């Protein structure tokens, strides 16, 4: 599984490994983070990323595109 993150300015962070929280904390040299949530259509919410050092990073799973 390959993961990447995109922050609020469009900066991308590729191949952030199986533990995106740890990778982002190490990359930005921080020790704490907050989770980002997104509302769902059914009225719930889901965890989609992290806020680290002022960067709102949404995490995505990268998959090979196949026709």
PQR file of N, CA, C, O and H, with PARSE charges and radii, in Angstrom:
ATOM      1  N   UNK A   1       0.850  -1.180   0.000 -0.4000 1.5000
ATOM      2  CA  UNK A   1       0.000   0.000   0.000 -0.0000 2.0000
ATOM      3  C   UNK A   1       0.893   1.239   0.000  0.5500 1.7000
ATOM      4  O   UNK A   1       1.770   1.387   0.851 -0.5500 1.4000
ATOM      5  N   UNK A   2       0.660   2.106  -0.946 -0.4000 1.5000
ATOM      6  CA  UNK A   2       1.427   3.334  -1.050 -0.0000 2.0000
ATOM      7  C   UNK A   2       0.524   4.500  -0.641  0.5500 1.7000
ATOM      8  O   UNK A   2      -0.608   4.607  -1.113 -0.5500 1.4000
ATOM      9  H   UNK A   2      -0.053   1.986  -1.637  0.4000 1.0000
ATOM     10  N   UNK A   3       1.017   5.356   0.223 -0.4000 1.5000
ATOM     11  CA  UNK A   3       0.241   6.495   0.695 -0.0000 2.0000
ATOM     12  C   UNK A   3       0.925   7.802   0.326  0.5500 1.7000
ATOM     13  O   UNK A   3       2.148   7.867   0.208 -0.5500 1.4000
ATOM     14  H   UNK A   3       1.937   5.269   0.607  0.4000 1.0000
ATOM     15  N   UNK A   4       0.124   8.834   0.146 -0.4000 1.5000
ATOM     16  CA  UNK A   4       0.642  10.175  -0.075 -0.0000 2.0000
ATOM     17  C   UNK A   4      -0.238  11.158   0.673  0.5500 1.7000
ATOM     18  O   UNK A   4      -1.367  10.832   1.039 -0.5500 1.4000
ATOM     19  H   UNK A   4      -0.870   8.781   0.241  0.4000 1.0000
ATOM     20  N   UNK A   5       0.272  12.362   0.901 -0.4000 1.5000
ATOM     21  CA  UNK A   5      -0.502  13.410   1.561 -0.0000 2.0000
ATOM     22  C   UNK A   5      -0.439  14.670   0.713  0.5500 1.7000
ATOM     23  O   UNK A   5       0.546  14.920   0.019 -0.5500 1.4000
ATOM     24  H   UNK A   5       1.189  12.627   0.603  0.4000 1.0000
ATOM     25  N   UNK A   6      -1.503  15.460   0.778 -0.4000 1.5000
ATOM     26  CA  UNK A   6      -1.561  16.753   0.096 -0.0000 2.0000
ATOM     27  C   UNK A   6      -2.004  17.779   1.134  0.5500 1.7000
ATOM     28  O   UNK A   6      -3.018  17.591   1.805 -0.5500 1.4000
ATOM     29  H   UNK A   6      -2.304  15.257   1.342  0.4000 1.0000
ATOM     30  N   UNK A   7      -1.230  18.880   1.266 -0.4000 1.5000
ATOM     31  CA  UNK A   7      -1.603  19.902   2.236 -0.0000 2.0000
ATOM     32  C   UNK A   7      -2.506  20.956   1.592  0.5500 1.7000
ATOM     33  O   UNK A   7      -2.843  20.856   0.413 -0.5500 1.4000
ATOM     34  H   UNK A   7      -0.406  19.033   0.721  0.4000 1.0000
ATOM     35  N   UNK A   8      -2.892  21.964   2.372 -0.4000 1.5000
ATOM     36  CA  UNK A   8      -3.875  22.953   1.922 -0.0000 2.0000
ATOM     37  C   UNK A   8      -3.351  23.843   0.806  0.5500 1.7000
ATOM     38  O   UNK A   8      -4.144  24.523   0.154 -0.5500 1.4000
ATOM     39  H   UNK A   8      -2.618  22.046   3.331  0.4000 1.0000
ATOM     40  N   UNK A   9      -2.044  23.864   0.561 -0.4000 1.5000
ATOM     41  CA  UNK A   9      -1.462  24.668  -0.511 -0.0000 2.0000
ATOM     42  C   UNK A   9      -1.138  23.835  -1.751  0.5500 1.7000
ATOM     43  O   UNK A   9      -0.583  24.353  -2.719 -0.5500 1.4000
ATOM     44  H   UNK A   9      -1.400  23.312   1.091  0.4000 1.0000
ATOM     45  N   UNK A  10      -1.485  22.541  -1.723 -0.4000 1.5000
ATOM     46  CA  UNK A  10      -1.238  21.678  -2.862 -0.0000 2.0000
ATOM     47  C   UNK A  10       0.116  20.996  -2.856  0.5500 1.7000
ATOM     48  O   UNK A  10       0.439  20.272  -3.796 -0.5500 1.4000
ATOM     49  H   UNK A  10      -1.936  22.119  -0.936  0.4000 1.0000
ATOM     50  N   UNK A  11       0.913  21.207  -1.825 -0.4000 1.5000
ATOM     51  CA  UNK A  11       2.204  20.522  -1.704 -0.0000 2.0000
ATOM     52  C   UNK A  11       1.955  19.040  -1.476  0.5500 1.7000
ATOM     53  O   UNK A  11       1.123  18.672  -0.647 -0.5500 1.4000
ATOM     54  H   UNK A  11       0.650  21.796  -1.061  0.4000 1.0000
ATOM     55  N   UNK A  12       2.667  18.188  -2.204 -0.4000 1.5000
ATOM     56  CA  UNK A  12       2.463  16.750  -2.074 -0.0000 2.0000
ATOM     57  C   UNK A  12       3.637  16.098  -1.350  0.5500 1.7000
ATOM     58  O   UNK A  12       4.783  16.530  -1.477 -0.5500 1.4000
ATOM     59  H   UNK A  12       3.343  18.488  -2.878  0.4000 1.0000
ATOM     60  N   UNK A  13       3.333  15.064  -0.602 -0.4000 1.5000
ATOM     61  CA  UNK A  13       4.323  14.274   0.130 -0.0000 2.0000
ATOM     62  C   UNK A  13       4.091  12.822  -0.269  0.5500 1.7000
ATOM     63  O   UNK A  13       3.083  12.216   0.096 -0.5500 1.4000
ATOM     64  H   UNK A  13       2.402  14.712  -0.499  0.4000 1.0000
ATOM     65  N   UNK A  14       5.036  12.275  -1.023 -0.4000 1.5000
ATOM     66  CA  UNK A  14       4.850  10.954  -1.617 -0.0000 2.0000
ATOM     67  C   UNK A  14       5.497   9.854  -0.790  0.5500 1.7000
ATOM     68  O   UNK A  14       6.450  10.085  -0.045 -0.5500 1.4000
ATOM     69  H   UNK A  14       5.855  12.767  -1.320  0.4000 1.0000
ATOM     70  N   UNK A  15       4.950   8.648  -0.943 -0.4000 1.5000
ATOM     71  CA  UNK A  15       5.497   7.438  -0.345 -0.0000 2.0000
ATOM     72  C   UNK A  15       5.718   7.617   1.158  0.5500 1.7000
ATOM     73  O   UNK A  15       6.826   7.432   1.662 -0.5500 1.4000
ATOM     74  H   UNK A  15       4.176   8.461  -1.548  0.4000 1.0000
ATOM     75  N   UNK A  16       4.653   7.978   1.857 -0.4000 1.5000
ATOM     76  CA  UNK A  16       4.768   8.261   3.291 -0.0000 2.0000
ATOM     77  C   UNK A  16       4.591   7.017   4.151  0.5500 1.7000
ATOM     78  O   UNK A  16       4.407   7.108   5.365 -0.5500 1.4000
ATOM     79  H   UNK A  16       3.753   8.128   1.447  0.4000 1.0000
ATOM     80  N   UNK A  17       4.649   5.852   3.508 -0.4000 1.5000
ATOM     81  CA  UNK A  17       4.699   4.601   4.250 -0.0000 2.0000
ATOM     82  C   UNK A  17       3.385   4.154   4.853  0.5500 1.7000
ATOM     83  O   UNK A  17       2.346   4.785   4.655 -0.5500 1.4000
ATOM     84  H   UNK A  17       4.798   5.778   2.522  0.4000 1.0000
ATOM     85  N   UNK A  18       3.441   3.059   5.592 -0.4000 1.5000
ATOM     86  CA  UNK A  18       2.214   2.503   6.170 -0.0000 2.0000
ATOM     87  C   UNK A  18       1.739   3.253   7.425  0.5500 1.7000
ATOM     88  O   UNK A  18       0.641   2.996   7.918 -0.5500 1.4000
ATOM     89  H   UNK A  18       4.284   2.546   5.754  0.4000 1.0000
ATOM     90  N   UNK A  19       2.562   4.176   7.939 -0.4000 1.5000
ATOM     91  CA  UNK A  19       2.215   4.921   9.155 -0.0000 2.0000
ATOM     92  C   UNK A  19       2.320   6.422   8.867  0.5500 1.7000
ATOM     93  O   UNK A  19       3.318   7.054   9.214 -0.5500 1.4000
ATOM     94  H   UNK A  19       3.454   4.384   7.538  0.4000 1.0000
ATOM     95  N   UNK A  20       1.286   6.993   8.230 -0.4000 1.5000
ATOM     96  CA  UNK A  20       1.387   8.387   7.797 -0.0000 2.0000
ATOM     97  C   UNK A  20       1.550   9.383   8.943  0.5500 1.7000
ATOM     98  O   UNK A  20       2.241  10.388   8.775 -0.5500 1.4000
ATOM     99  H   UNK A  20       0.475   6.480   7.948  0.4000 1.0000
ATOM    100  N   UNK A  21       0.946   9.139  10.083 -0.4000 1.5000
ATOM    101  CA  UNK A  21       1.085  10.053  11.215 -0.0000 2.0000
ATOM    102  C   UNK A  21       2.541  10.151  11.653  0.5500 1.7000
ATOM    103  O   UNK A  21       3.066  11.250  11.835 -0.5500 1.4000
ATOM    104  H   UNK A  21       0.385   8.322  10.219  0.4000 1.0000
ATOM    105  N   UNK A  22       3.186   9.015  11.820 -0.4000 1.5000
ATOM    106  CA  UNK A  22       4.590   8.993  12.232 -0.0000 2.0000
ATOM    107  C   UNK A  22       5.480   9.653  11.183  0.5500 1.7000
ATOM    108  O   UNK A  22       6.375  10.427  11.524 -0.5500 1.4000
ATOM    109  H   UNK A  22       2.760   8.122  11.672  0.4000 1.0000
ATOM    110  N   UNK A  23       5.238   9.352   9.911 -0.4000 1.5000
ATOM    111  CA  UNK A  23       6.051   9.932   8.849 -0.0000 2.0000
ATOM    112  C   UNK A  23       5.936  11.450   8.853  0.5500 1.7000
ATOM    113  O   UNK A  23       6.949  12.146   8.772 -0.5500 1.4000
ATOM    114  H   UNK A  23       4.511   8.723   9.634  0.4000 1.0000
ATOM    115  N   UNK A  24       4.700  11.979   8.947 -0.4000 1.5000
ATOM    116  CA  UNK A  24       4.498  13.432   8.938 -0.0000 2.0000
ATOM    117  C   UNK A  24       5.129  14.091  10.159  0.5500 1.7000
ATOM    118  O   UNK A  24       5.726  15.161  10.039 -0.5500 1.4000
ATOM    119  H   UNK A  24       3.878  11.414   9.013  0.4000 1.0000
ATOM    120  N   UNK A  25       5.007  13.474  11.329 -0.4000 1.5000
ATOM    121  CA  UNK A  25       5.630  14.033  12.527 -0.0000 2.0000
ATOM    122  C   UNK A  25       7.150  14.087  12.375  0.5500 1.7000
ATOM    123  O   UNK A  25       7.767  15.095  12.718 -0.5500 1.4000
ATOM    124  H   UNK A  25       4.521  12.606  11.426  0.4000 1.0000
ATOM    125  N   UNK A  26       7.755  13.024  11.871 -0.4000 1.5000
ATOM    126  CA  UNK A  26       9.205  12.998  11.654 -0.0000 2.0000
ATOM    127  C   UNK A  26       9.621  14.031  10.608  0.5500 1.7000
ATOM    128  O   UNK A  26      10.615  14.732  10.800 -0.5500 1.4000
ATOM    129  H   UNK A  26       7.254  12.205  11.592  0.4000 1.0000
ATOM    130  N   UNK A  27       8.886  14.135   9.516 -0.4000 1.5000
ATOM    131  CA  UNK A  27       9.217  15.044   8.427 -0.0000 2.0000
ATOM    132  C   UNK A  27       9.207  16.501   8.902  0.5500 1.7000
ATOM    133  O   UNK A  27      10.112  17.270   8.576 -0.5500 1.4000
ATOM    134  H   UNK A  27       8.079  13.565   9.360  0.4000 1.0000
ATOM    135  N   UNK A  28       8.185  16.873   9.669 -0.4000 1.5000
ATOM    136  CA  UNK A  28       8.062  18.250  10.138 -0.0000 2.0000
ATOM    137  C   UNK A  28       8.759  18.491  11.480  0.5500 1.7000
ATOM    138  O   UNK A  28       8.770  19.616  11.978 -0.5500 1.4000
ATOM    139  H   UNK A  28       7.450  16.249   9.934  0.4000 1.0000
ATOM    140  N   UNK A  29       9.335  17.449  12.060 -0.4000 1.5000
ATOM    141  CA  UNK A  29      10.058  17.597  13.317 -0.0000 2.0000
ATOM    142  C   UNK A  29       9.162  17.960  14.487  0.5500 1.7000
ATOM    143  O   UNK A  29       9.544  18.767  15.335 -0.5500 1.4000
ATOM    144  H   UNK A  29       9.326  16.534  11.655  0.4000 1.0000
ATOM    145  N   UNK A  30       8.001  17.387  14.541 -0.4000 1.5000
ATOM    146  CA  UNK A  30       7.034  17.675  15.605 -0.0000 2.0000
ATOM    147  C   UNK A  30       6.746  16.424  16.416  0.5500 1.7000
ATOM    148  O   UNK A  30       7.109  15.315  16.025 -0.5500 1.4000
ATOM    149  H   UNK A  30       7.690  16.732  13.852  0.4000 1.0000
ATOM    150  N   UNK A  31       6.076  16.624  17.573 -0.4000 1.5000
ATOM    151  CA  UNK A  31       5.752  15.498  18.449 -0.0000 2.0000
ATOM    152  C   UNK A  31       4.257  15.267  18.612  0.5500 1.7000
ATOM    153  O   UNK A  31       3.837  14.259  19.180 -0.5500 1.4000
ATOM    154  H   UNK A  31       5.781  17.525  17.890  0.4000 1.0000
ATOM    155  N   UNK A  32       3.452  16.205  18.113 -0.4000 1.5000
ATOM    156  CA  UNK A  32       2.007  16.021  18.263 -0.0000 2.0000
ATOM    157  C   UNK A  32       1.293  16.452  16.991  0.5500 1.7000
ATOM    158  O   UNK A  32       1.824  17.207  16.176 -0.5500 1.4000
ATOM    159  H   UNK A  32       3.792  17.024  17.651  0.4000 1.0000
ATOM    160  N   UNK A  33       0.089  15.955  16.850 -0.4000 1.5000
ATOM    161  CA  UNK A  33      -0.728  16.244  15.676 -0.0000 2.0000
ATOM    162  C   UNK A  33      -2.202  16.190  16.066  0.5500 1.7000
ATOM    163  O   UNK A  33      -2.557  15.648  17.112 -0.5500 1.4000
ATOM    164  H   UNK A  33      -0.342  15.342  17.512  0.4000 1.0000
ATOM    165  N   UNK A  34      -3.032  16.743  15.237 -0.4000 1.5000
ATOM    166  CA  UNK A  34      -4.480  16.638  15.395 -0.0000 2.0000
ATOM    167  C   UNK A  34      -5.043  15.964  14.157  0.5500 1.7000
ATOM    168  O   UNK A  34      -4.483  16.081  13.067 -0.5500 1.4000
ATOM    169  H   UNK A  34      -2.744  17.183  14.387  0.4000 1.0000
ATOM    170  N   UNK A  35      -6.145  15.262  14.326 -0.4000 1.5000
ATOM    171  CA  UNK A  35      -6.783  14.581  13.199 -0.0000 2.0000
ATOM    172  C   UNK A  35      -7.683  15.547  12.438  0.5500 1.7000
ATOM    173  O   UNK A  35      -8.231  16.488  13.012 -0.5500 1.4000
ATOM    174  H   UNK A  35      -6.600  15.167  15.211  0.4000 1.0000
ATOM    175  N   UNK A  36      -7.826  15.301  11.134 -0.4000 1.5000
ATOM    176  CA  UNK A  36      -8.775  16.020  10.286 -0.0000 2.0000
ATOM    177  C   UNK A  36      -9.927  15.064   9.987  0.5500 1.7000
ATOM    178  O   UNK A  36      -9.716  13.897   9.658 -0.5500 1.4000
ATOM    179  H   UNK A  36      -7.381  14.537  10.668  0.4000 1.0000
ATOM    180  N   UNK A  37     -11.133  15.575  10.105 -0.4000 1.5000
ATOM    181  CA  UNK A  37     -12.323  14.789   9.803 -0.0000 2.0000
ATOM    182  C   UNK A  37     -13.092  15.430   8.664  0.5500 1.7000
ATOM    183  O   UNK A  37     -13.026  16.643   8.465 -0.5500 1.4000
ATOM    184  H   UNK A  37     -11.305  16.523  10.372  0.4000 1.0000
ATOM    185  N   UNK A  38     -13.823  14.612   7.916 -0.4000 1.5000
ATOM    186  CA  UNK A  38     -14.664  15.068   6.824 -0.0000 2.0000
ATOM    187  C   UNK A  38     -16.073  14.533   7.061  0.5500 1.7000
ATOM    188  O   UNK A  38     -16.244  13.378   7.452 -0.5500 1.4000
ATOM    189  H   UNK A  38     -13.876  13.627   8.078  0.4000 1.0000
ATOM    190  N   UNK A  39     -17.074  15.364   6.826 -0.4000 1.5000
ATOM    191  CA  UNK A  39     -18.458  14.921   6.962 -0.0000 2.0000
ATOM    192  C   UNK A  39     -18.818  13.963   5.835  0.5500 1.7000
ATOM    193  O   UNK A  39     -18.314  14.078   4.718 -0.5500 1.4000
ATOM    194  H   UNK A  39     -16.935  16.302   6.508  0.4000 1.0000
ATOM    195  N   UNK A  40     -19.699  13.015   6.148 -0.4000 1.5000
ATOM    196  CA  UNK A  40     -20.190  12.076   5.140 -0.0000 2.0000
ATOM    197  C   UNK A  40     -21.641  12.405   4.809  0.5500 1.7000
ATOM    198  O   UNK A  40     -22.299  13.139   5.546 -0.5500 1.4000
ATOM    199  H   UNK A  40     -20.108  12.921   7.056  0.4000 1.0000
ATOM    200  N   UNK A  41     -22.130  11.870   3.716 -0.4000 1.5000
ATOM    201  CA  UNK A  41     -23.498  12.157   3.274 -0.0000 2.0000
ATOM    202  C   UNK A  41     -24.550  11.658   4.257  0.5500 1.7000
ATOM    203  O   UNK A  41     -25.642  12.220   4.335 -0.5500 1.4000
ATOM    204  H   UNK A  41     -21.595  11.274   3.117  0.4000 1.0000
ATOM    205  N   UNK A  42     -24.227  10.602   5.012 -0.4000 1.5000
ATOM    206  CA  UNK A  42     -25.209  10.041   5.947 -0.0000 2.0000
ATOM    207  C   UNK A  42     -25.206  10.748   7.309  0.5500 1.7000
ATOM    208  O   UNK A  42     -25.839  10.279   8.255 -0.5500 1.4000
ATOM    209  H   UNK A  42     -23.340  10.145   4.950  0.4000 1.0000
ATOM    210  N   UNK A  43     -24.497  11.872   7.404 -0.4000 1.5000
ATOM    211  CA  UNK A  43     -24.490  12.650   8.640 -0.0000 2.0000
ATOM    212  C   UNK A  43     -23.372  12.292   9.602  0.5500 1.7000
ATOM    213  O   UNK A  43     -23.268  12.891  10.672 -0.5500 1.4000
ATOM    214  H   UNK A  43     -23.983  12.254   6.635  0.4000 1.0000
ATOM    215  N   UNK A  44     -22.542  11.340   9.251 -0.4000 1.5000
ATOM    216  CA  UNK A  44     -21.416  10.947  10.097 -0.0000 2.0000
ATOM    217  C   UNK A  44     -20.163  11.719   9.728  0.5500 1.7000
ATOM    218  O   UNK A  44     -20.224  12.782   9.110 -0.5500 1.4000
ATOM    219  H   UNK A  44     -22.626  10.853   8.381  0.4000 1.0000
ATOM    220  N   UNK A  45     -19.044  11.171  10.114 -0.4000 1.5000
ATOM    221  CA  UNK A  45     -17.765  11.774   9.758 -0.0000 2.0000
ATOM    222  C   UNK A  45     -16.711  10.675   9.643  0.5500 1.7000
ATOM    223  O   UNK A  45     -16.884   9.571  10.161 -0.5500 1.4000
ATOM    224  H   UNK A  45     -18.995  10.307  10.616  0.4000 1.0000
ATOM    225  N   UNK A  46     -15.611  10.998   8.952 -0.4000 1.5000
ATOM    226  CA  UNK A  46     -14.518  10.038   8.811 -0.0000 2.0000
ATOM    227  C   UNK A  46     -13.183  10.758   8.912  0.5500 1.7000
ATOM    228  O   UNK A  46     -13.057  11.925   8.541 -0.5500 1.4000
ATOM    229  H   UNK A  46     -15.469  11.895   8.532  0.4000 1.0000
ATOM    230  N   UNK A  47     -12.207  10.051   9.412 -0.4000 1.5000
ATOM    231  CA  UNK A  47     -10.852  10.582   9.586 -0.0000 2.0000
ATOM    232  C   UNK A  47     -10.159  10.579   8.226  0.5500 1.7000
ATOM    233  O   UNK A  47     -10.072   9.532   7.584 -0.5500 1.4000
ATOM    234  H   UNK A  47     -12.309   9.103   9.713  0.4000 1.0000
ATOM    235  N   UNK A  48      -9.655  11.753   7.768 -0.4000 1.5000
ATOM    236  CA  UNK A  48      -9.056  11.843   6.439 -0.0000 2.0000
ATOM    237  C   UNK A  48      -7.615  12.342   6.441  0.5500 1.7000
ATOM    238  O   UNK A  48      -6.976  12.346   5.388 -0.5500 1.4000
ATOM    239  H   UNK A  48      -9.725  12.604   8.290  0.4000 1.0000
ATOM    240  N   UNK A  49      -7.084  12.760   7.586 -0.4000 1.5000
ATOM    241  CA  UNK A  49      -5.714  13.263   7.596 -0.0000 2.0000
ATOM    242  C   UNK A  49      -5.317  13.856   8.935  0.5500 1.7000
ATOM    243  O   UNK A  49      -5.917  13.574   9.973 -0.5500 1.4000
ATOM    244  H   UNK A  49      -7.603  12.757   8.440  0.4000 1.0000
ATOM    245  N   UNK A  50      -4.265  14.702   8.877 -0.4000 1.5000
ATOM    246  CA  UNK A  50      -3.680  15.256  10.102 -0.0000 2.0000
ATOM    247  C   UNK A  50      -3.288  16.719   9.907  0.5500 1.7000
ATOM    248  O   UNK A  50      -2.969  17.145   8.797 -0.5500 1.4000
ATOM    249  H   UNK A  50      -3.778  14.931   8.035  0.4000 1.0000
ATOM    250  N   UNK A  51      -3.317  17.478  11.000 -0.4000 1.5000
ATOM    251  CA  UNK A  51      -2.761  18.824  11.032 -0.0000 2.0000
ATOM    252  C   UNK A  51      -1.424  18.726  11.752  0.5500 1.7000
ATOM    253  O   UNK A  51      -1.368  18.357  12.925 -0.5500 1.4000
ATOM    254  H   UNK A  51      -3.576  17.132  11.901  0.4000 1.0000
ATOM    255  N   UNK A  52      -0.338  19.061  11.040 -0.4000 1.5000
ATOM    256  CA  UNK A  52       1.009  18.992  11.606 -0.0000 2.0000
ATOM    257  C   UNK A  52       1.737  20.274  11.234  0.5500 1.7000
ATOM    258  O   UNK A  52       1.856  20.596  10.051 -0.5500 1.4000
ATOM    259  H   UNK A  52      -0.383  19.361  10.087  0.4000 1.0000
ATOM    260  N   UNK A  53       2.223  21.006  12.220 -0.4000 1.5000
ATOM    261  CA  UNK A  53       3.026  22.220  11.994 -0.0000 2.0000
ATOM    262  C   UNK A  53       2.332  23.203  11.048  0.5500 1.7000
ATOM    263  O   UNK A  53       2.983  23.806  10.194 -0.5500 1.4000
ATOM    264  H   UNK A  53       2.126  20.745  13.180  0.4000 1.0000
ATOM    265  N   UNK A  54       1.030  23.364  11.195 -0.4000 1.5000
ATOM    266  CA  UNK A  54       0.287  24.300  10.365 -0.0000 2.0000
ATOM    267  C   UNK A  54      -0.078  23.776   8.988  0.5500 1.7000
ATOM    268  O   UNK A  54      -0.677  24.504   8.196 -0.5500 1.4000
ATOM    269  H   UNK A  54       0.501  22.874  11.889  0.4000 1.0000
ATOM    270  N   UNK A  55       0.264  22.544   8.685 -0.4000 1.5000
ATOM    271  CA  UNK A  55      -0.076  21.922   7.411 -0.0000 2.0000
ATOM    272  C   UNK A  55      -1.275  20.989   7.618  0.5500 1.7000
ATOM    273  O   UNK A  55      -1.231  20.071   8.437 -0.5500 1.4000
ATOM    274  H   UNK A  55       0.750  21.953   9.328  0.4000 1.0000
ATOM    275  N   UNK A  56      -2.337  21.244   6.862 -0.4000 1.5000
ATOM    276  CA  UNK A  56      -3.531  20.398   6.917 -0.0000 2.0000
ATOM    277  C   UNK A  56      -3.369  19.339   5.836  0.5500 1.7000
ATOM    278  O   UNK A  56      -3.699  19.580   4.675 -0.5500 1.4000
ATOM    279  H   UNK A  56      -2.373  21.990   6.197  0.4000 1.0000
ATOM    280  N   UNK A  57      -2.868  18.178   6.208 -0.4000 1.5000
ATOM    281  CA  UNK A  57      -2.508  17.124   5.253 -0.0000 2.0000
ATOM    282  C   UNK A  57      -3.590  16.057   5.163  0.5500 1.7000
ATOM    283  O   UNK A  57      -3.867  15.352   6.134 -0.5500 1.4000
ATOM    284  H   UNK A  57      -2.600  17.982   7.151  0.4000 1.0000
ATOM    285  N   UNK A  58      -4.200  15.949   3.980 -0.4000 1.5000
ATOM    286  CA  UNK A  58      -5.134  14.860   3.741 -0.0000 2.0000
ATOM    287  C   UNK A  58      -4.348  13.695   3.165  0.5500 1.7000
ATOM    288  O   UNK A  58      -3.510  13.881   2.283 -0.5500 1.4000
ATOM    289  H   UNK A  58      -3.976  16.522   3.191  0.4000 1.0000
ATOM    290  N   UNK A  59      -4.618  12.491   3.666 -0.4000 1.5000
ATOM    291  CA  UNK A  59      -3.875  11.300   3.272 -0.0000 2.0000
ATOM    292  C   UNK A  59      -4.682  10.497   2.262  0.5500 1.7000
ATOM    293  O   UNK A  59      -5.885  10.296   2.429 -0.5500 1.4000
ATOM    294  H   UNK A  59      -5.298  12.340   4.383  0.4000 1.0000
ATOM    295  N   UNK A  60      -4.004  10.042   1.213 -0.4000 1.5000
ATOM    296  CA  UNK A  60      -4.633   9.273   0.141 -0.0000 2.0000
ATOM    297  C   UNK A  60      -3.873   7.977  -0.088  0.5500 1.7000
ATOM    298  O   UNK A  60      -2.654   7.924   0.078 -0.5500 1.4000
ATOM    299  H   UNK A  60      -3.026  10.205   1.077  0.4000 1.0000
ATOM    300  N   UNK A  61      -4.597   6.935  -0.469 -0.4000 1.5000
ATOM    301  CA  UNK A  61      -3.969   5.685  -0.882 -0.0000 2.0000
ATOM    302  C   UNK A  61      -3.765   5.751  -2.394  0.5500 1.7000
ATOM    303  O   UNK A  61      -4.694   6.061  -3.140 -0.5500 1.4000
ATOM    304  H   UNK A  61      -5.586   6.978  -0.604  0.4000 1.0000
ATOM    305  N   UNK A  62      -2.552   5.458  -2.837 -0.4000 1.5000
ATOM    306  CA  UNK A  62      -2.217   5.498  -4.263 -0.0000 2.0000
ATOM    307  C   UNK A  62      -2.301   4.087  -4.816  0.5500 1.7000
ATOM    308  O   UNK A  62      -1.713   3.155  -4.268 -0.5500 1.4000
ATOM    309  H   UNK A  62      -1.797   5.206  -2.231  0.4000 1.0000
ATOM    310  N   UNK A  63      -3.039   3.941  -5.907 -0.4000 1.5000
ATOM    311  CA  UNK A  63      -3.180   2.643  -6.563 -0.0000 2.0000
ATOM    312  C   UNK A  63      -2.798   2.768  -8.022  0.5500 1.7000
ATOM    313  O   UNK A  63      -2.952   3.835  -8.616 -0.5500 1.4000
ATOM    314  H   UNK A  63      -3.517   4.698  -6.353  0.4000 1.0000
ATOM    315  N   UNK A  64      -2.303   1.695  -8.603 -0.4000 1.5000
ATOM    316  CA  UNK A  64      -1.977   1.685 -10.009 -0.0000 2.0000
ATOM    317  C   UNK A  64      -3.246   1.796 -10.825  0.5500 1.7000
ATOM    318  O   UNK A  64      -4.252   1.148 -10.536 -0.5500 1.4000
ATOM    319  H   UNK A  64      -2.178   0.829  -8.120  0.4000 1.0000
ATOM    320  N   UNK A  65      -3.182   2.629 -11.849 -0.4000 1.5000
ATOM    321  CA  UNK A  65      -4.329   2.814 -12.718 -0.0000 2.0000
ATOM    322  C   UNK A  65      -4.314   1.738 -13.781  0.5500 1.7000
ATOM    323  O   UNK A  65      -3.303   1.519 -14.448 -0.5500 1.4000
ATOM    324  H   UNK A  65      -2.365   3.156 -12.084  0.4000 1.0000
ATOM    325  N   UNK A  66      -5.438   1.074 -13.932 -0.4000 1.5000
ATOM    326  CA  UNK A  66      -5.550  -0.022 -14.912 -0.0000 2.0000
ATOM    327  C   UNK A  66      -6.734   0.220 -15.810  0.5500 1.7000
ATOM    328  O   UNK A  66      -7.777   0.699 -15.364 -0.5500 1.4000
ATOM    329  H   UNK A  66      -6.260   1.252 -13.391  0.4000 1.0000
ATOM    330  N   UNK A  67      -6.575  -0.110 -17.075 -0.4000 1.5000
ATOM    331  CA  UNK A  67      -7.691   0.011 -18.012 -0.0000 2.0000
ATOM    332  C   UNK A  67      -8.428  -1.299 -18.112  0.5500 1.7000
ATOM    333  O   UNK A  67      -9.404  -1.403 -18.854 -0.5500 1.4000
ATOM    334  H   UNK A  67      -5.728  -0.498 -17.437  0.4000 1.0000
TER
END
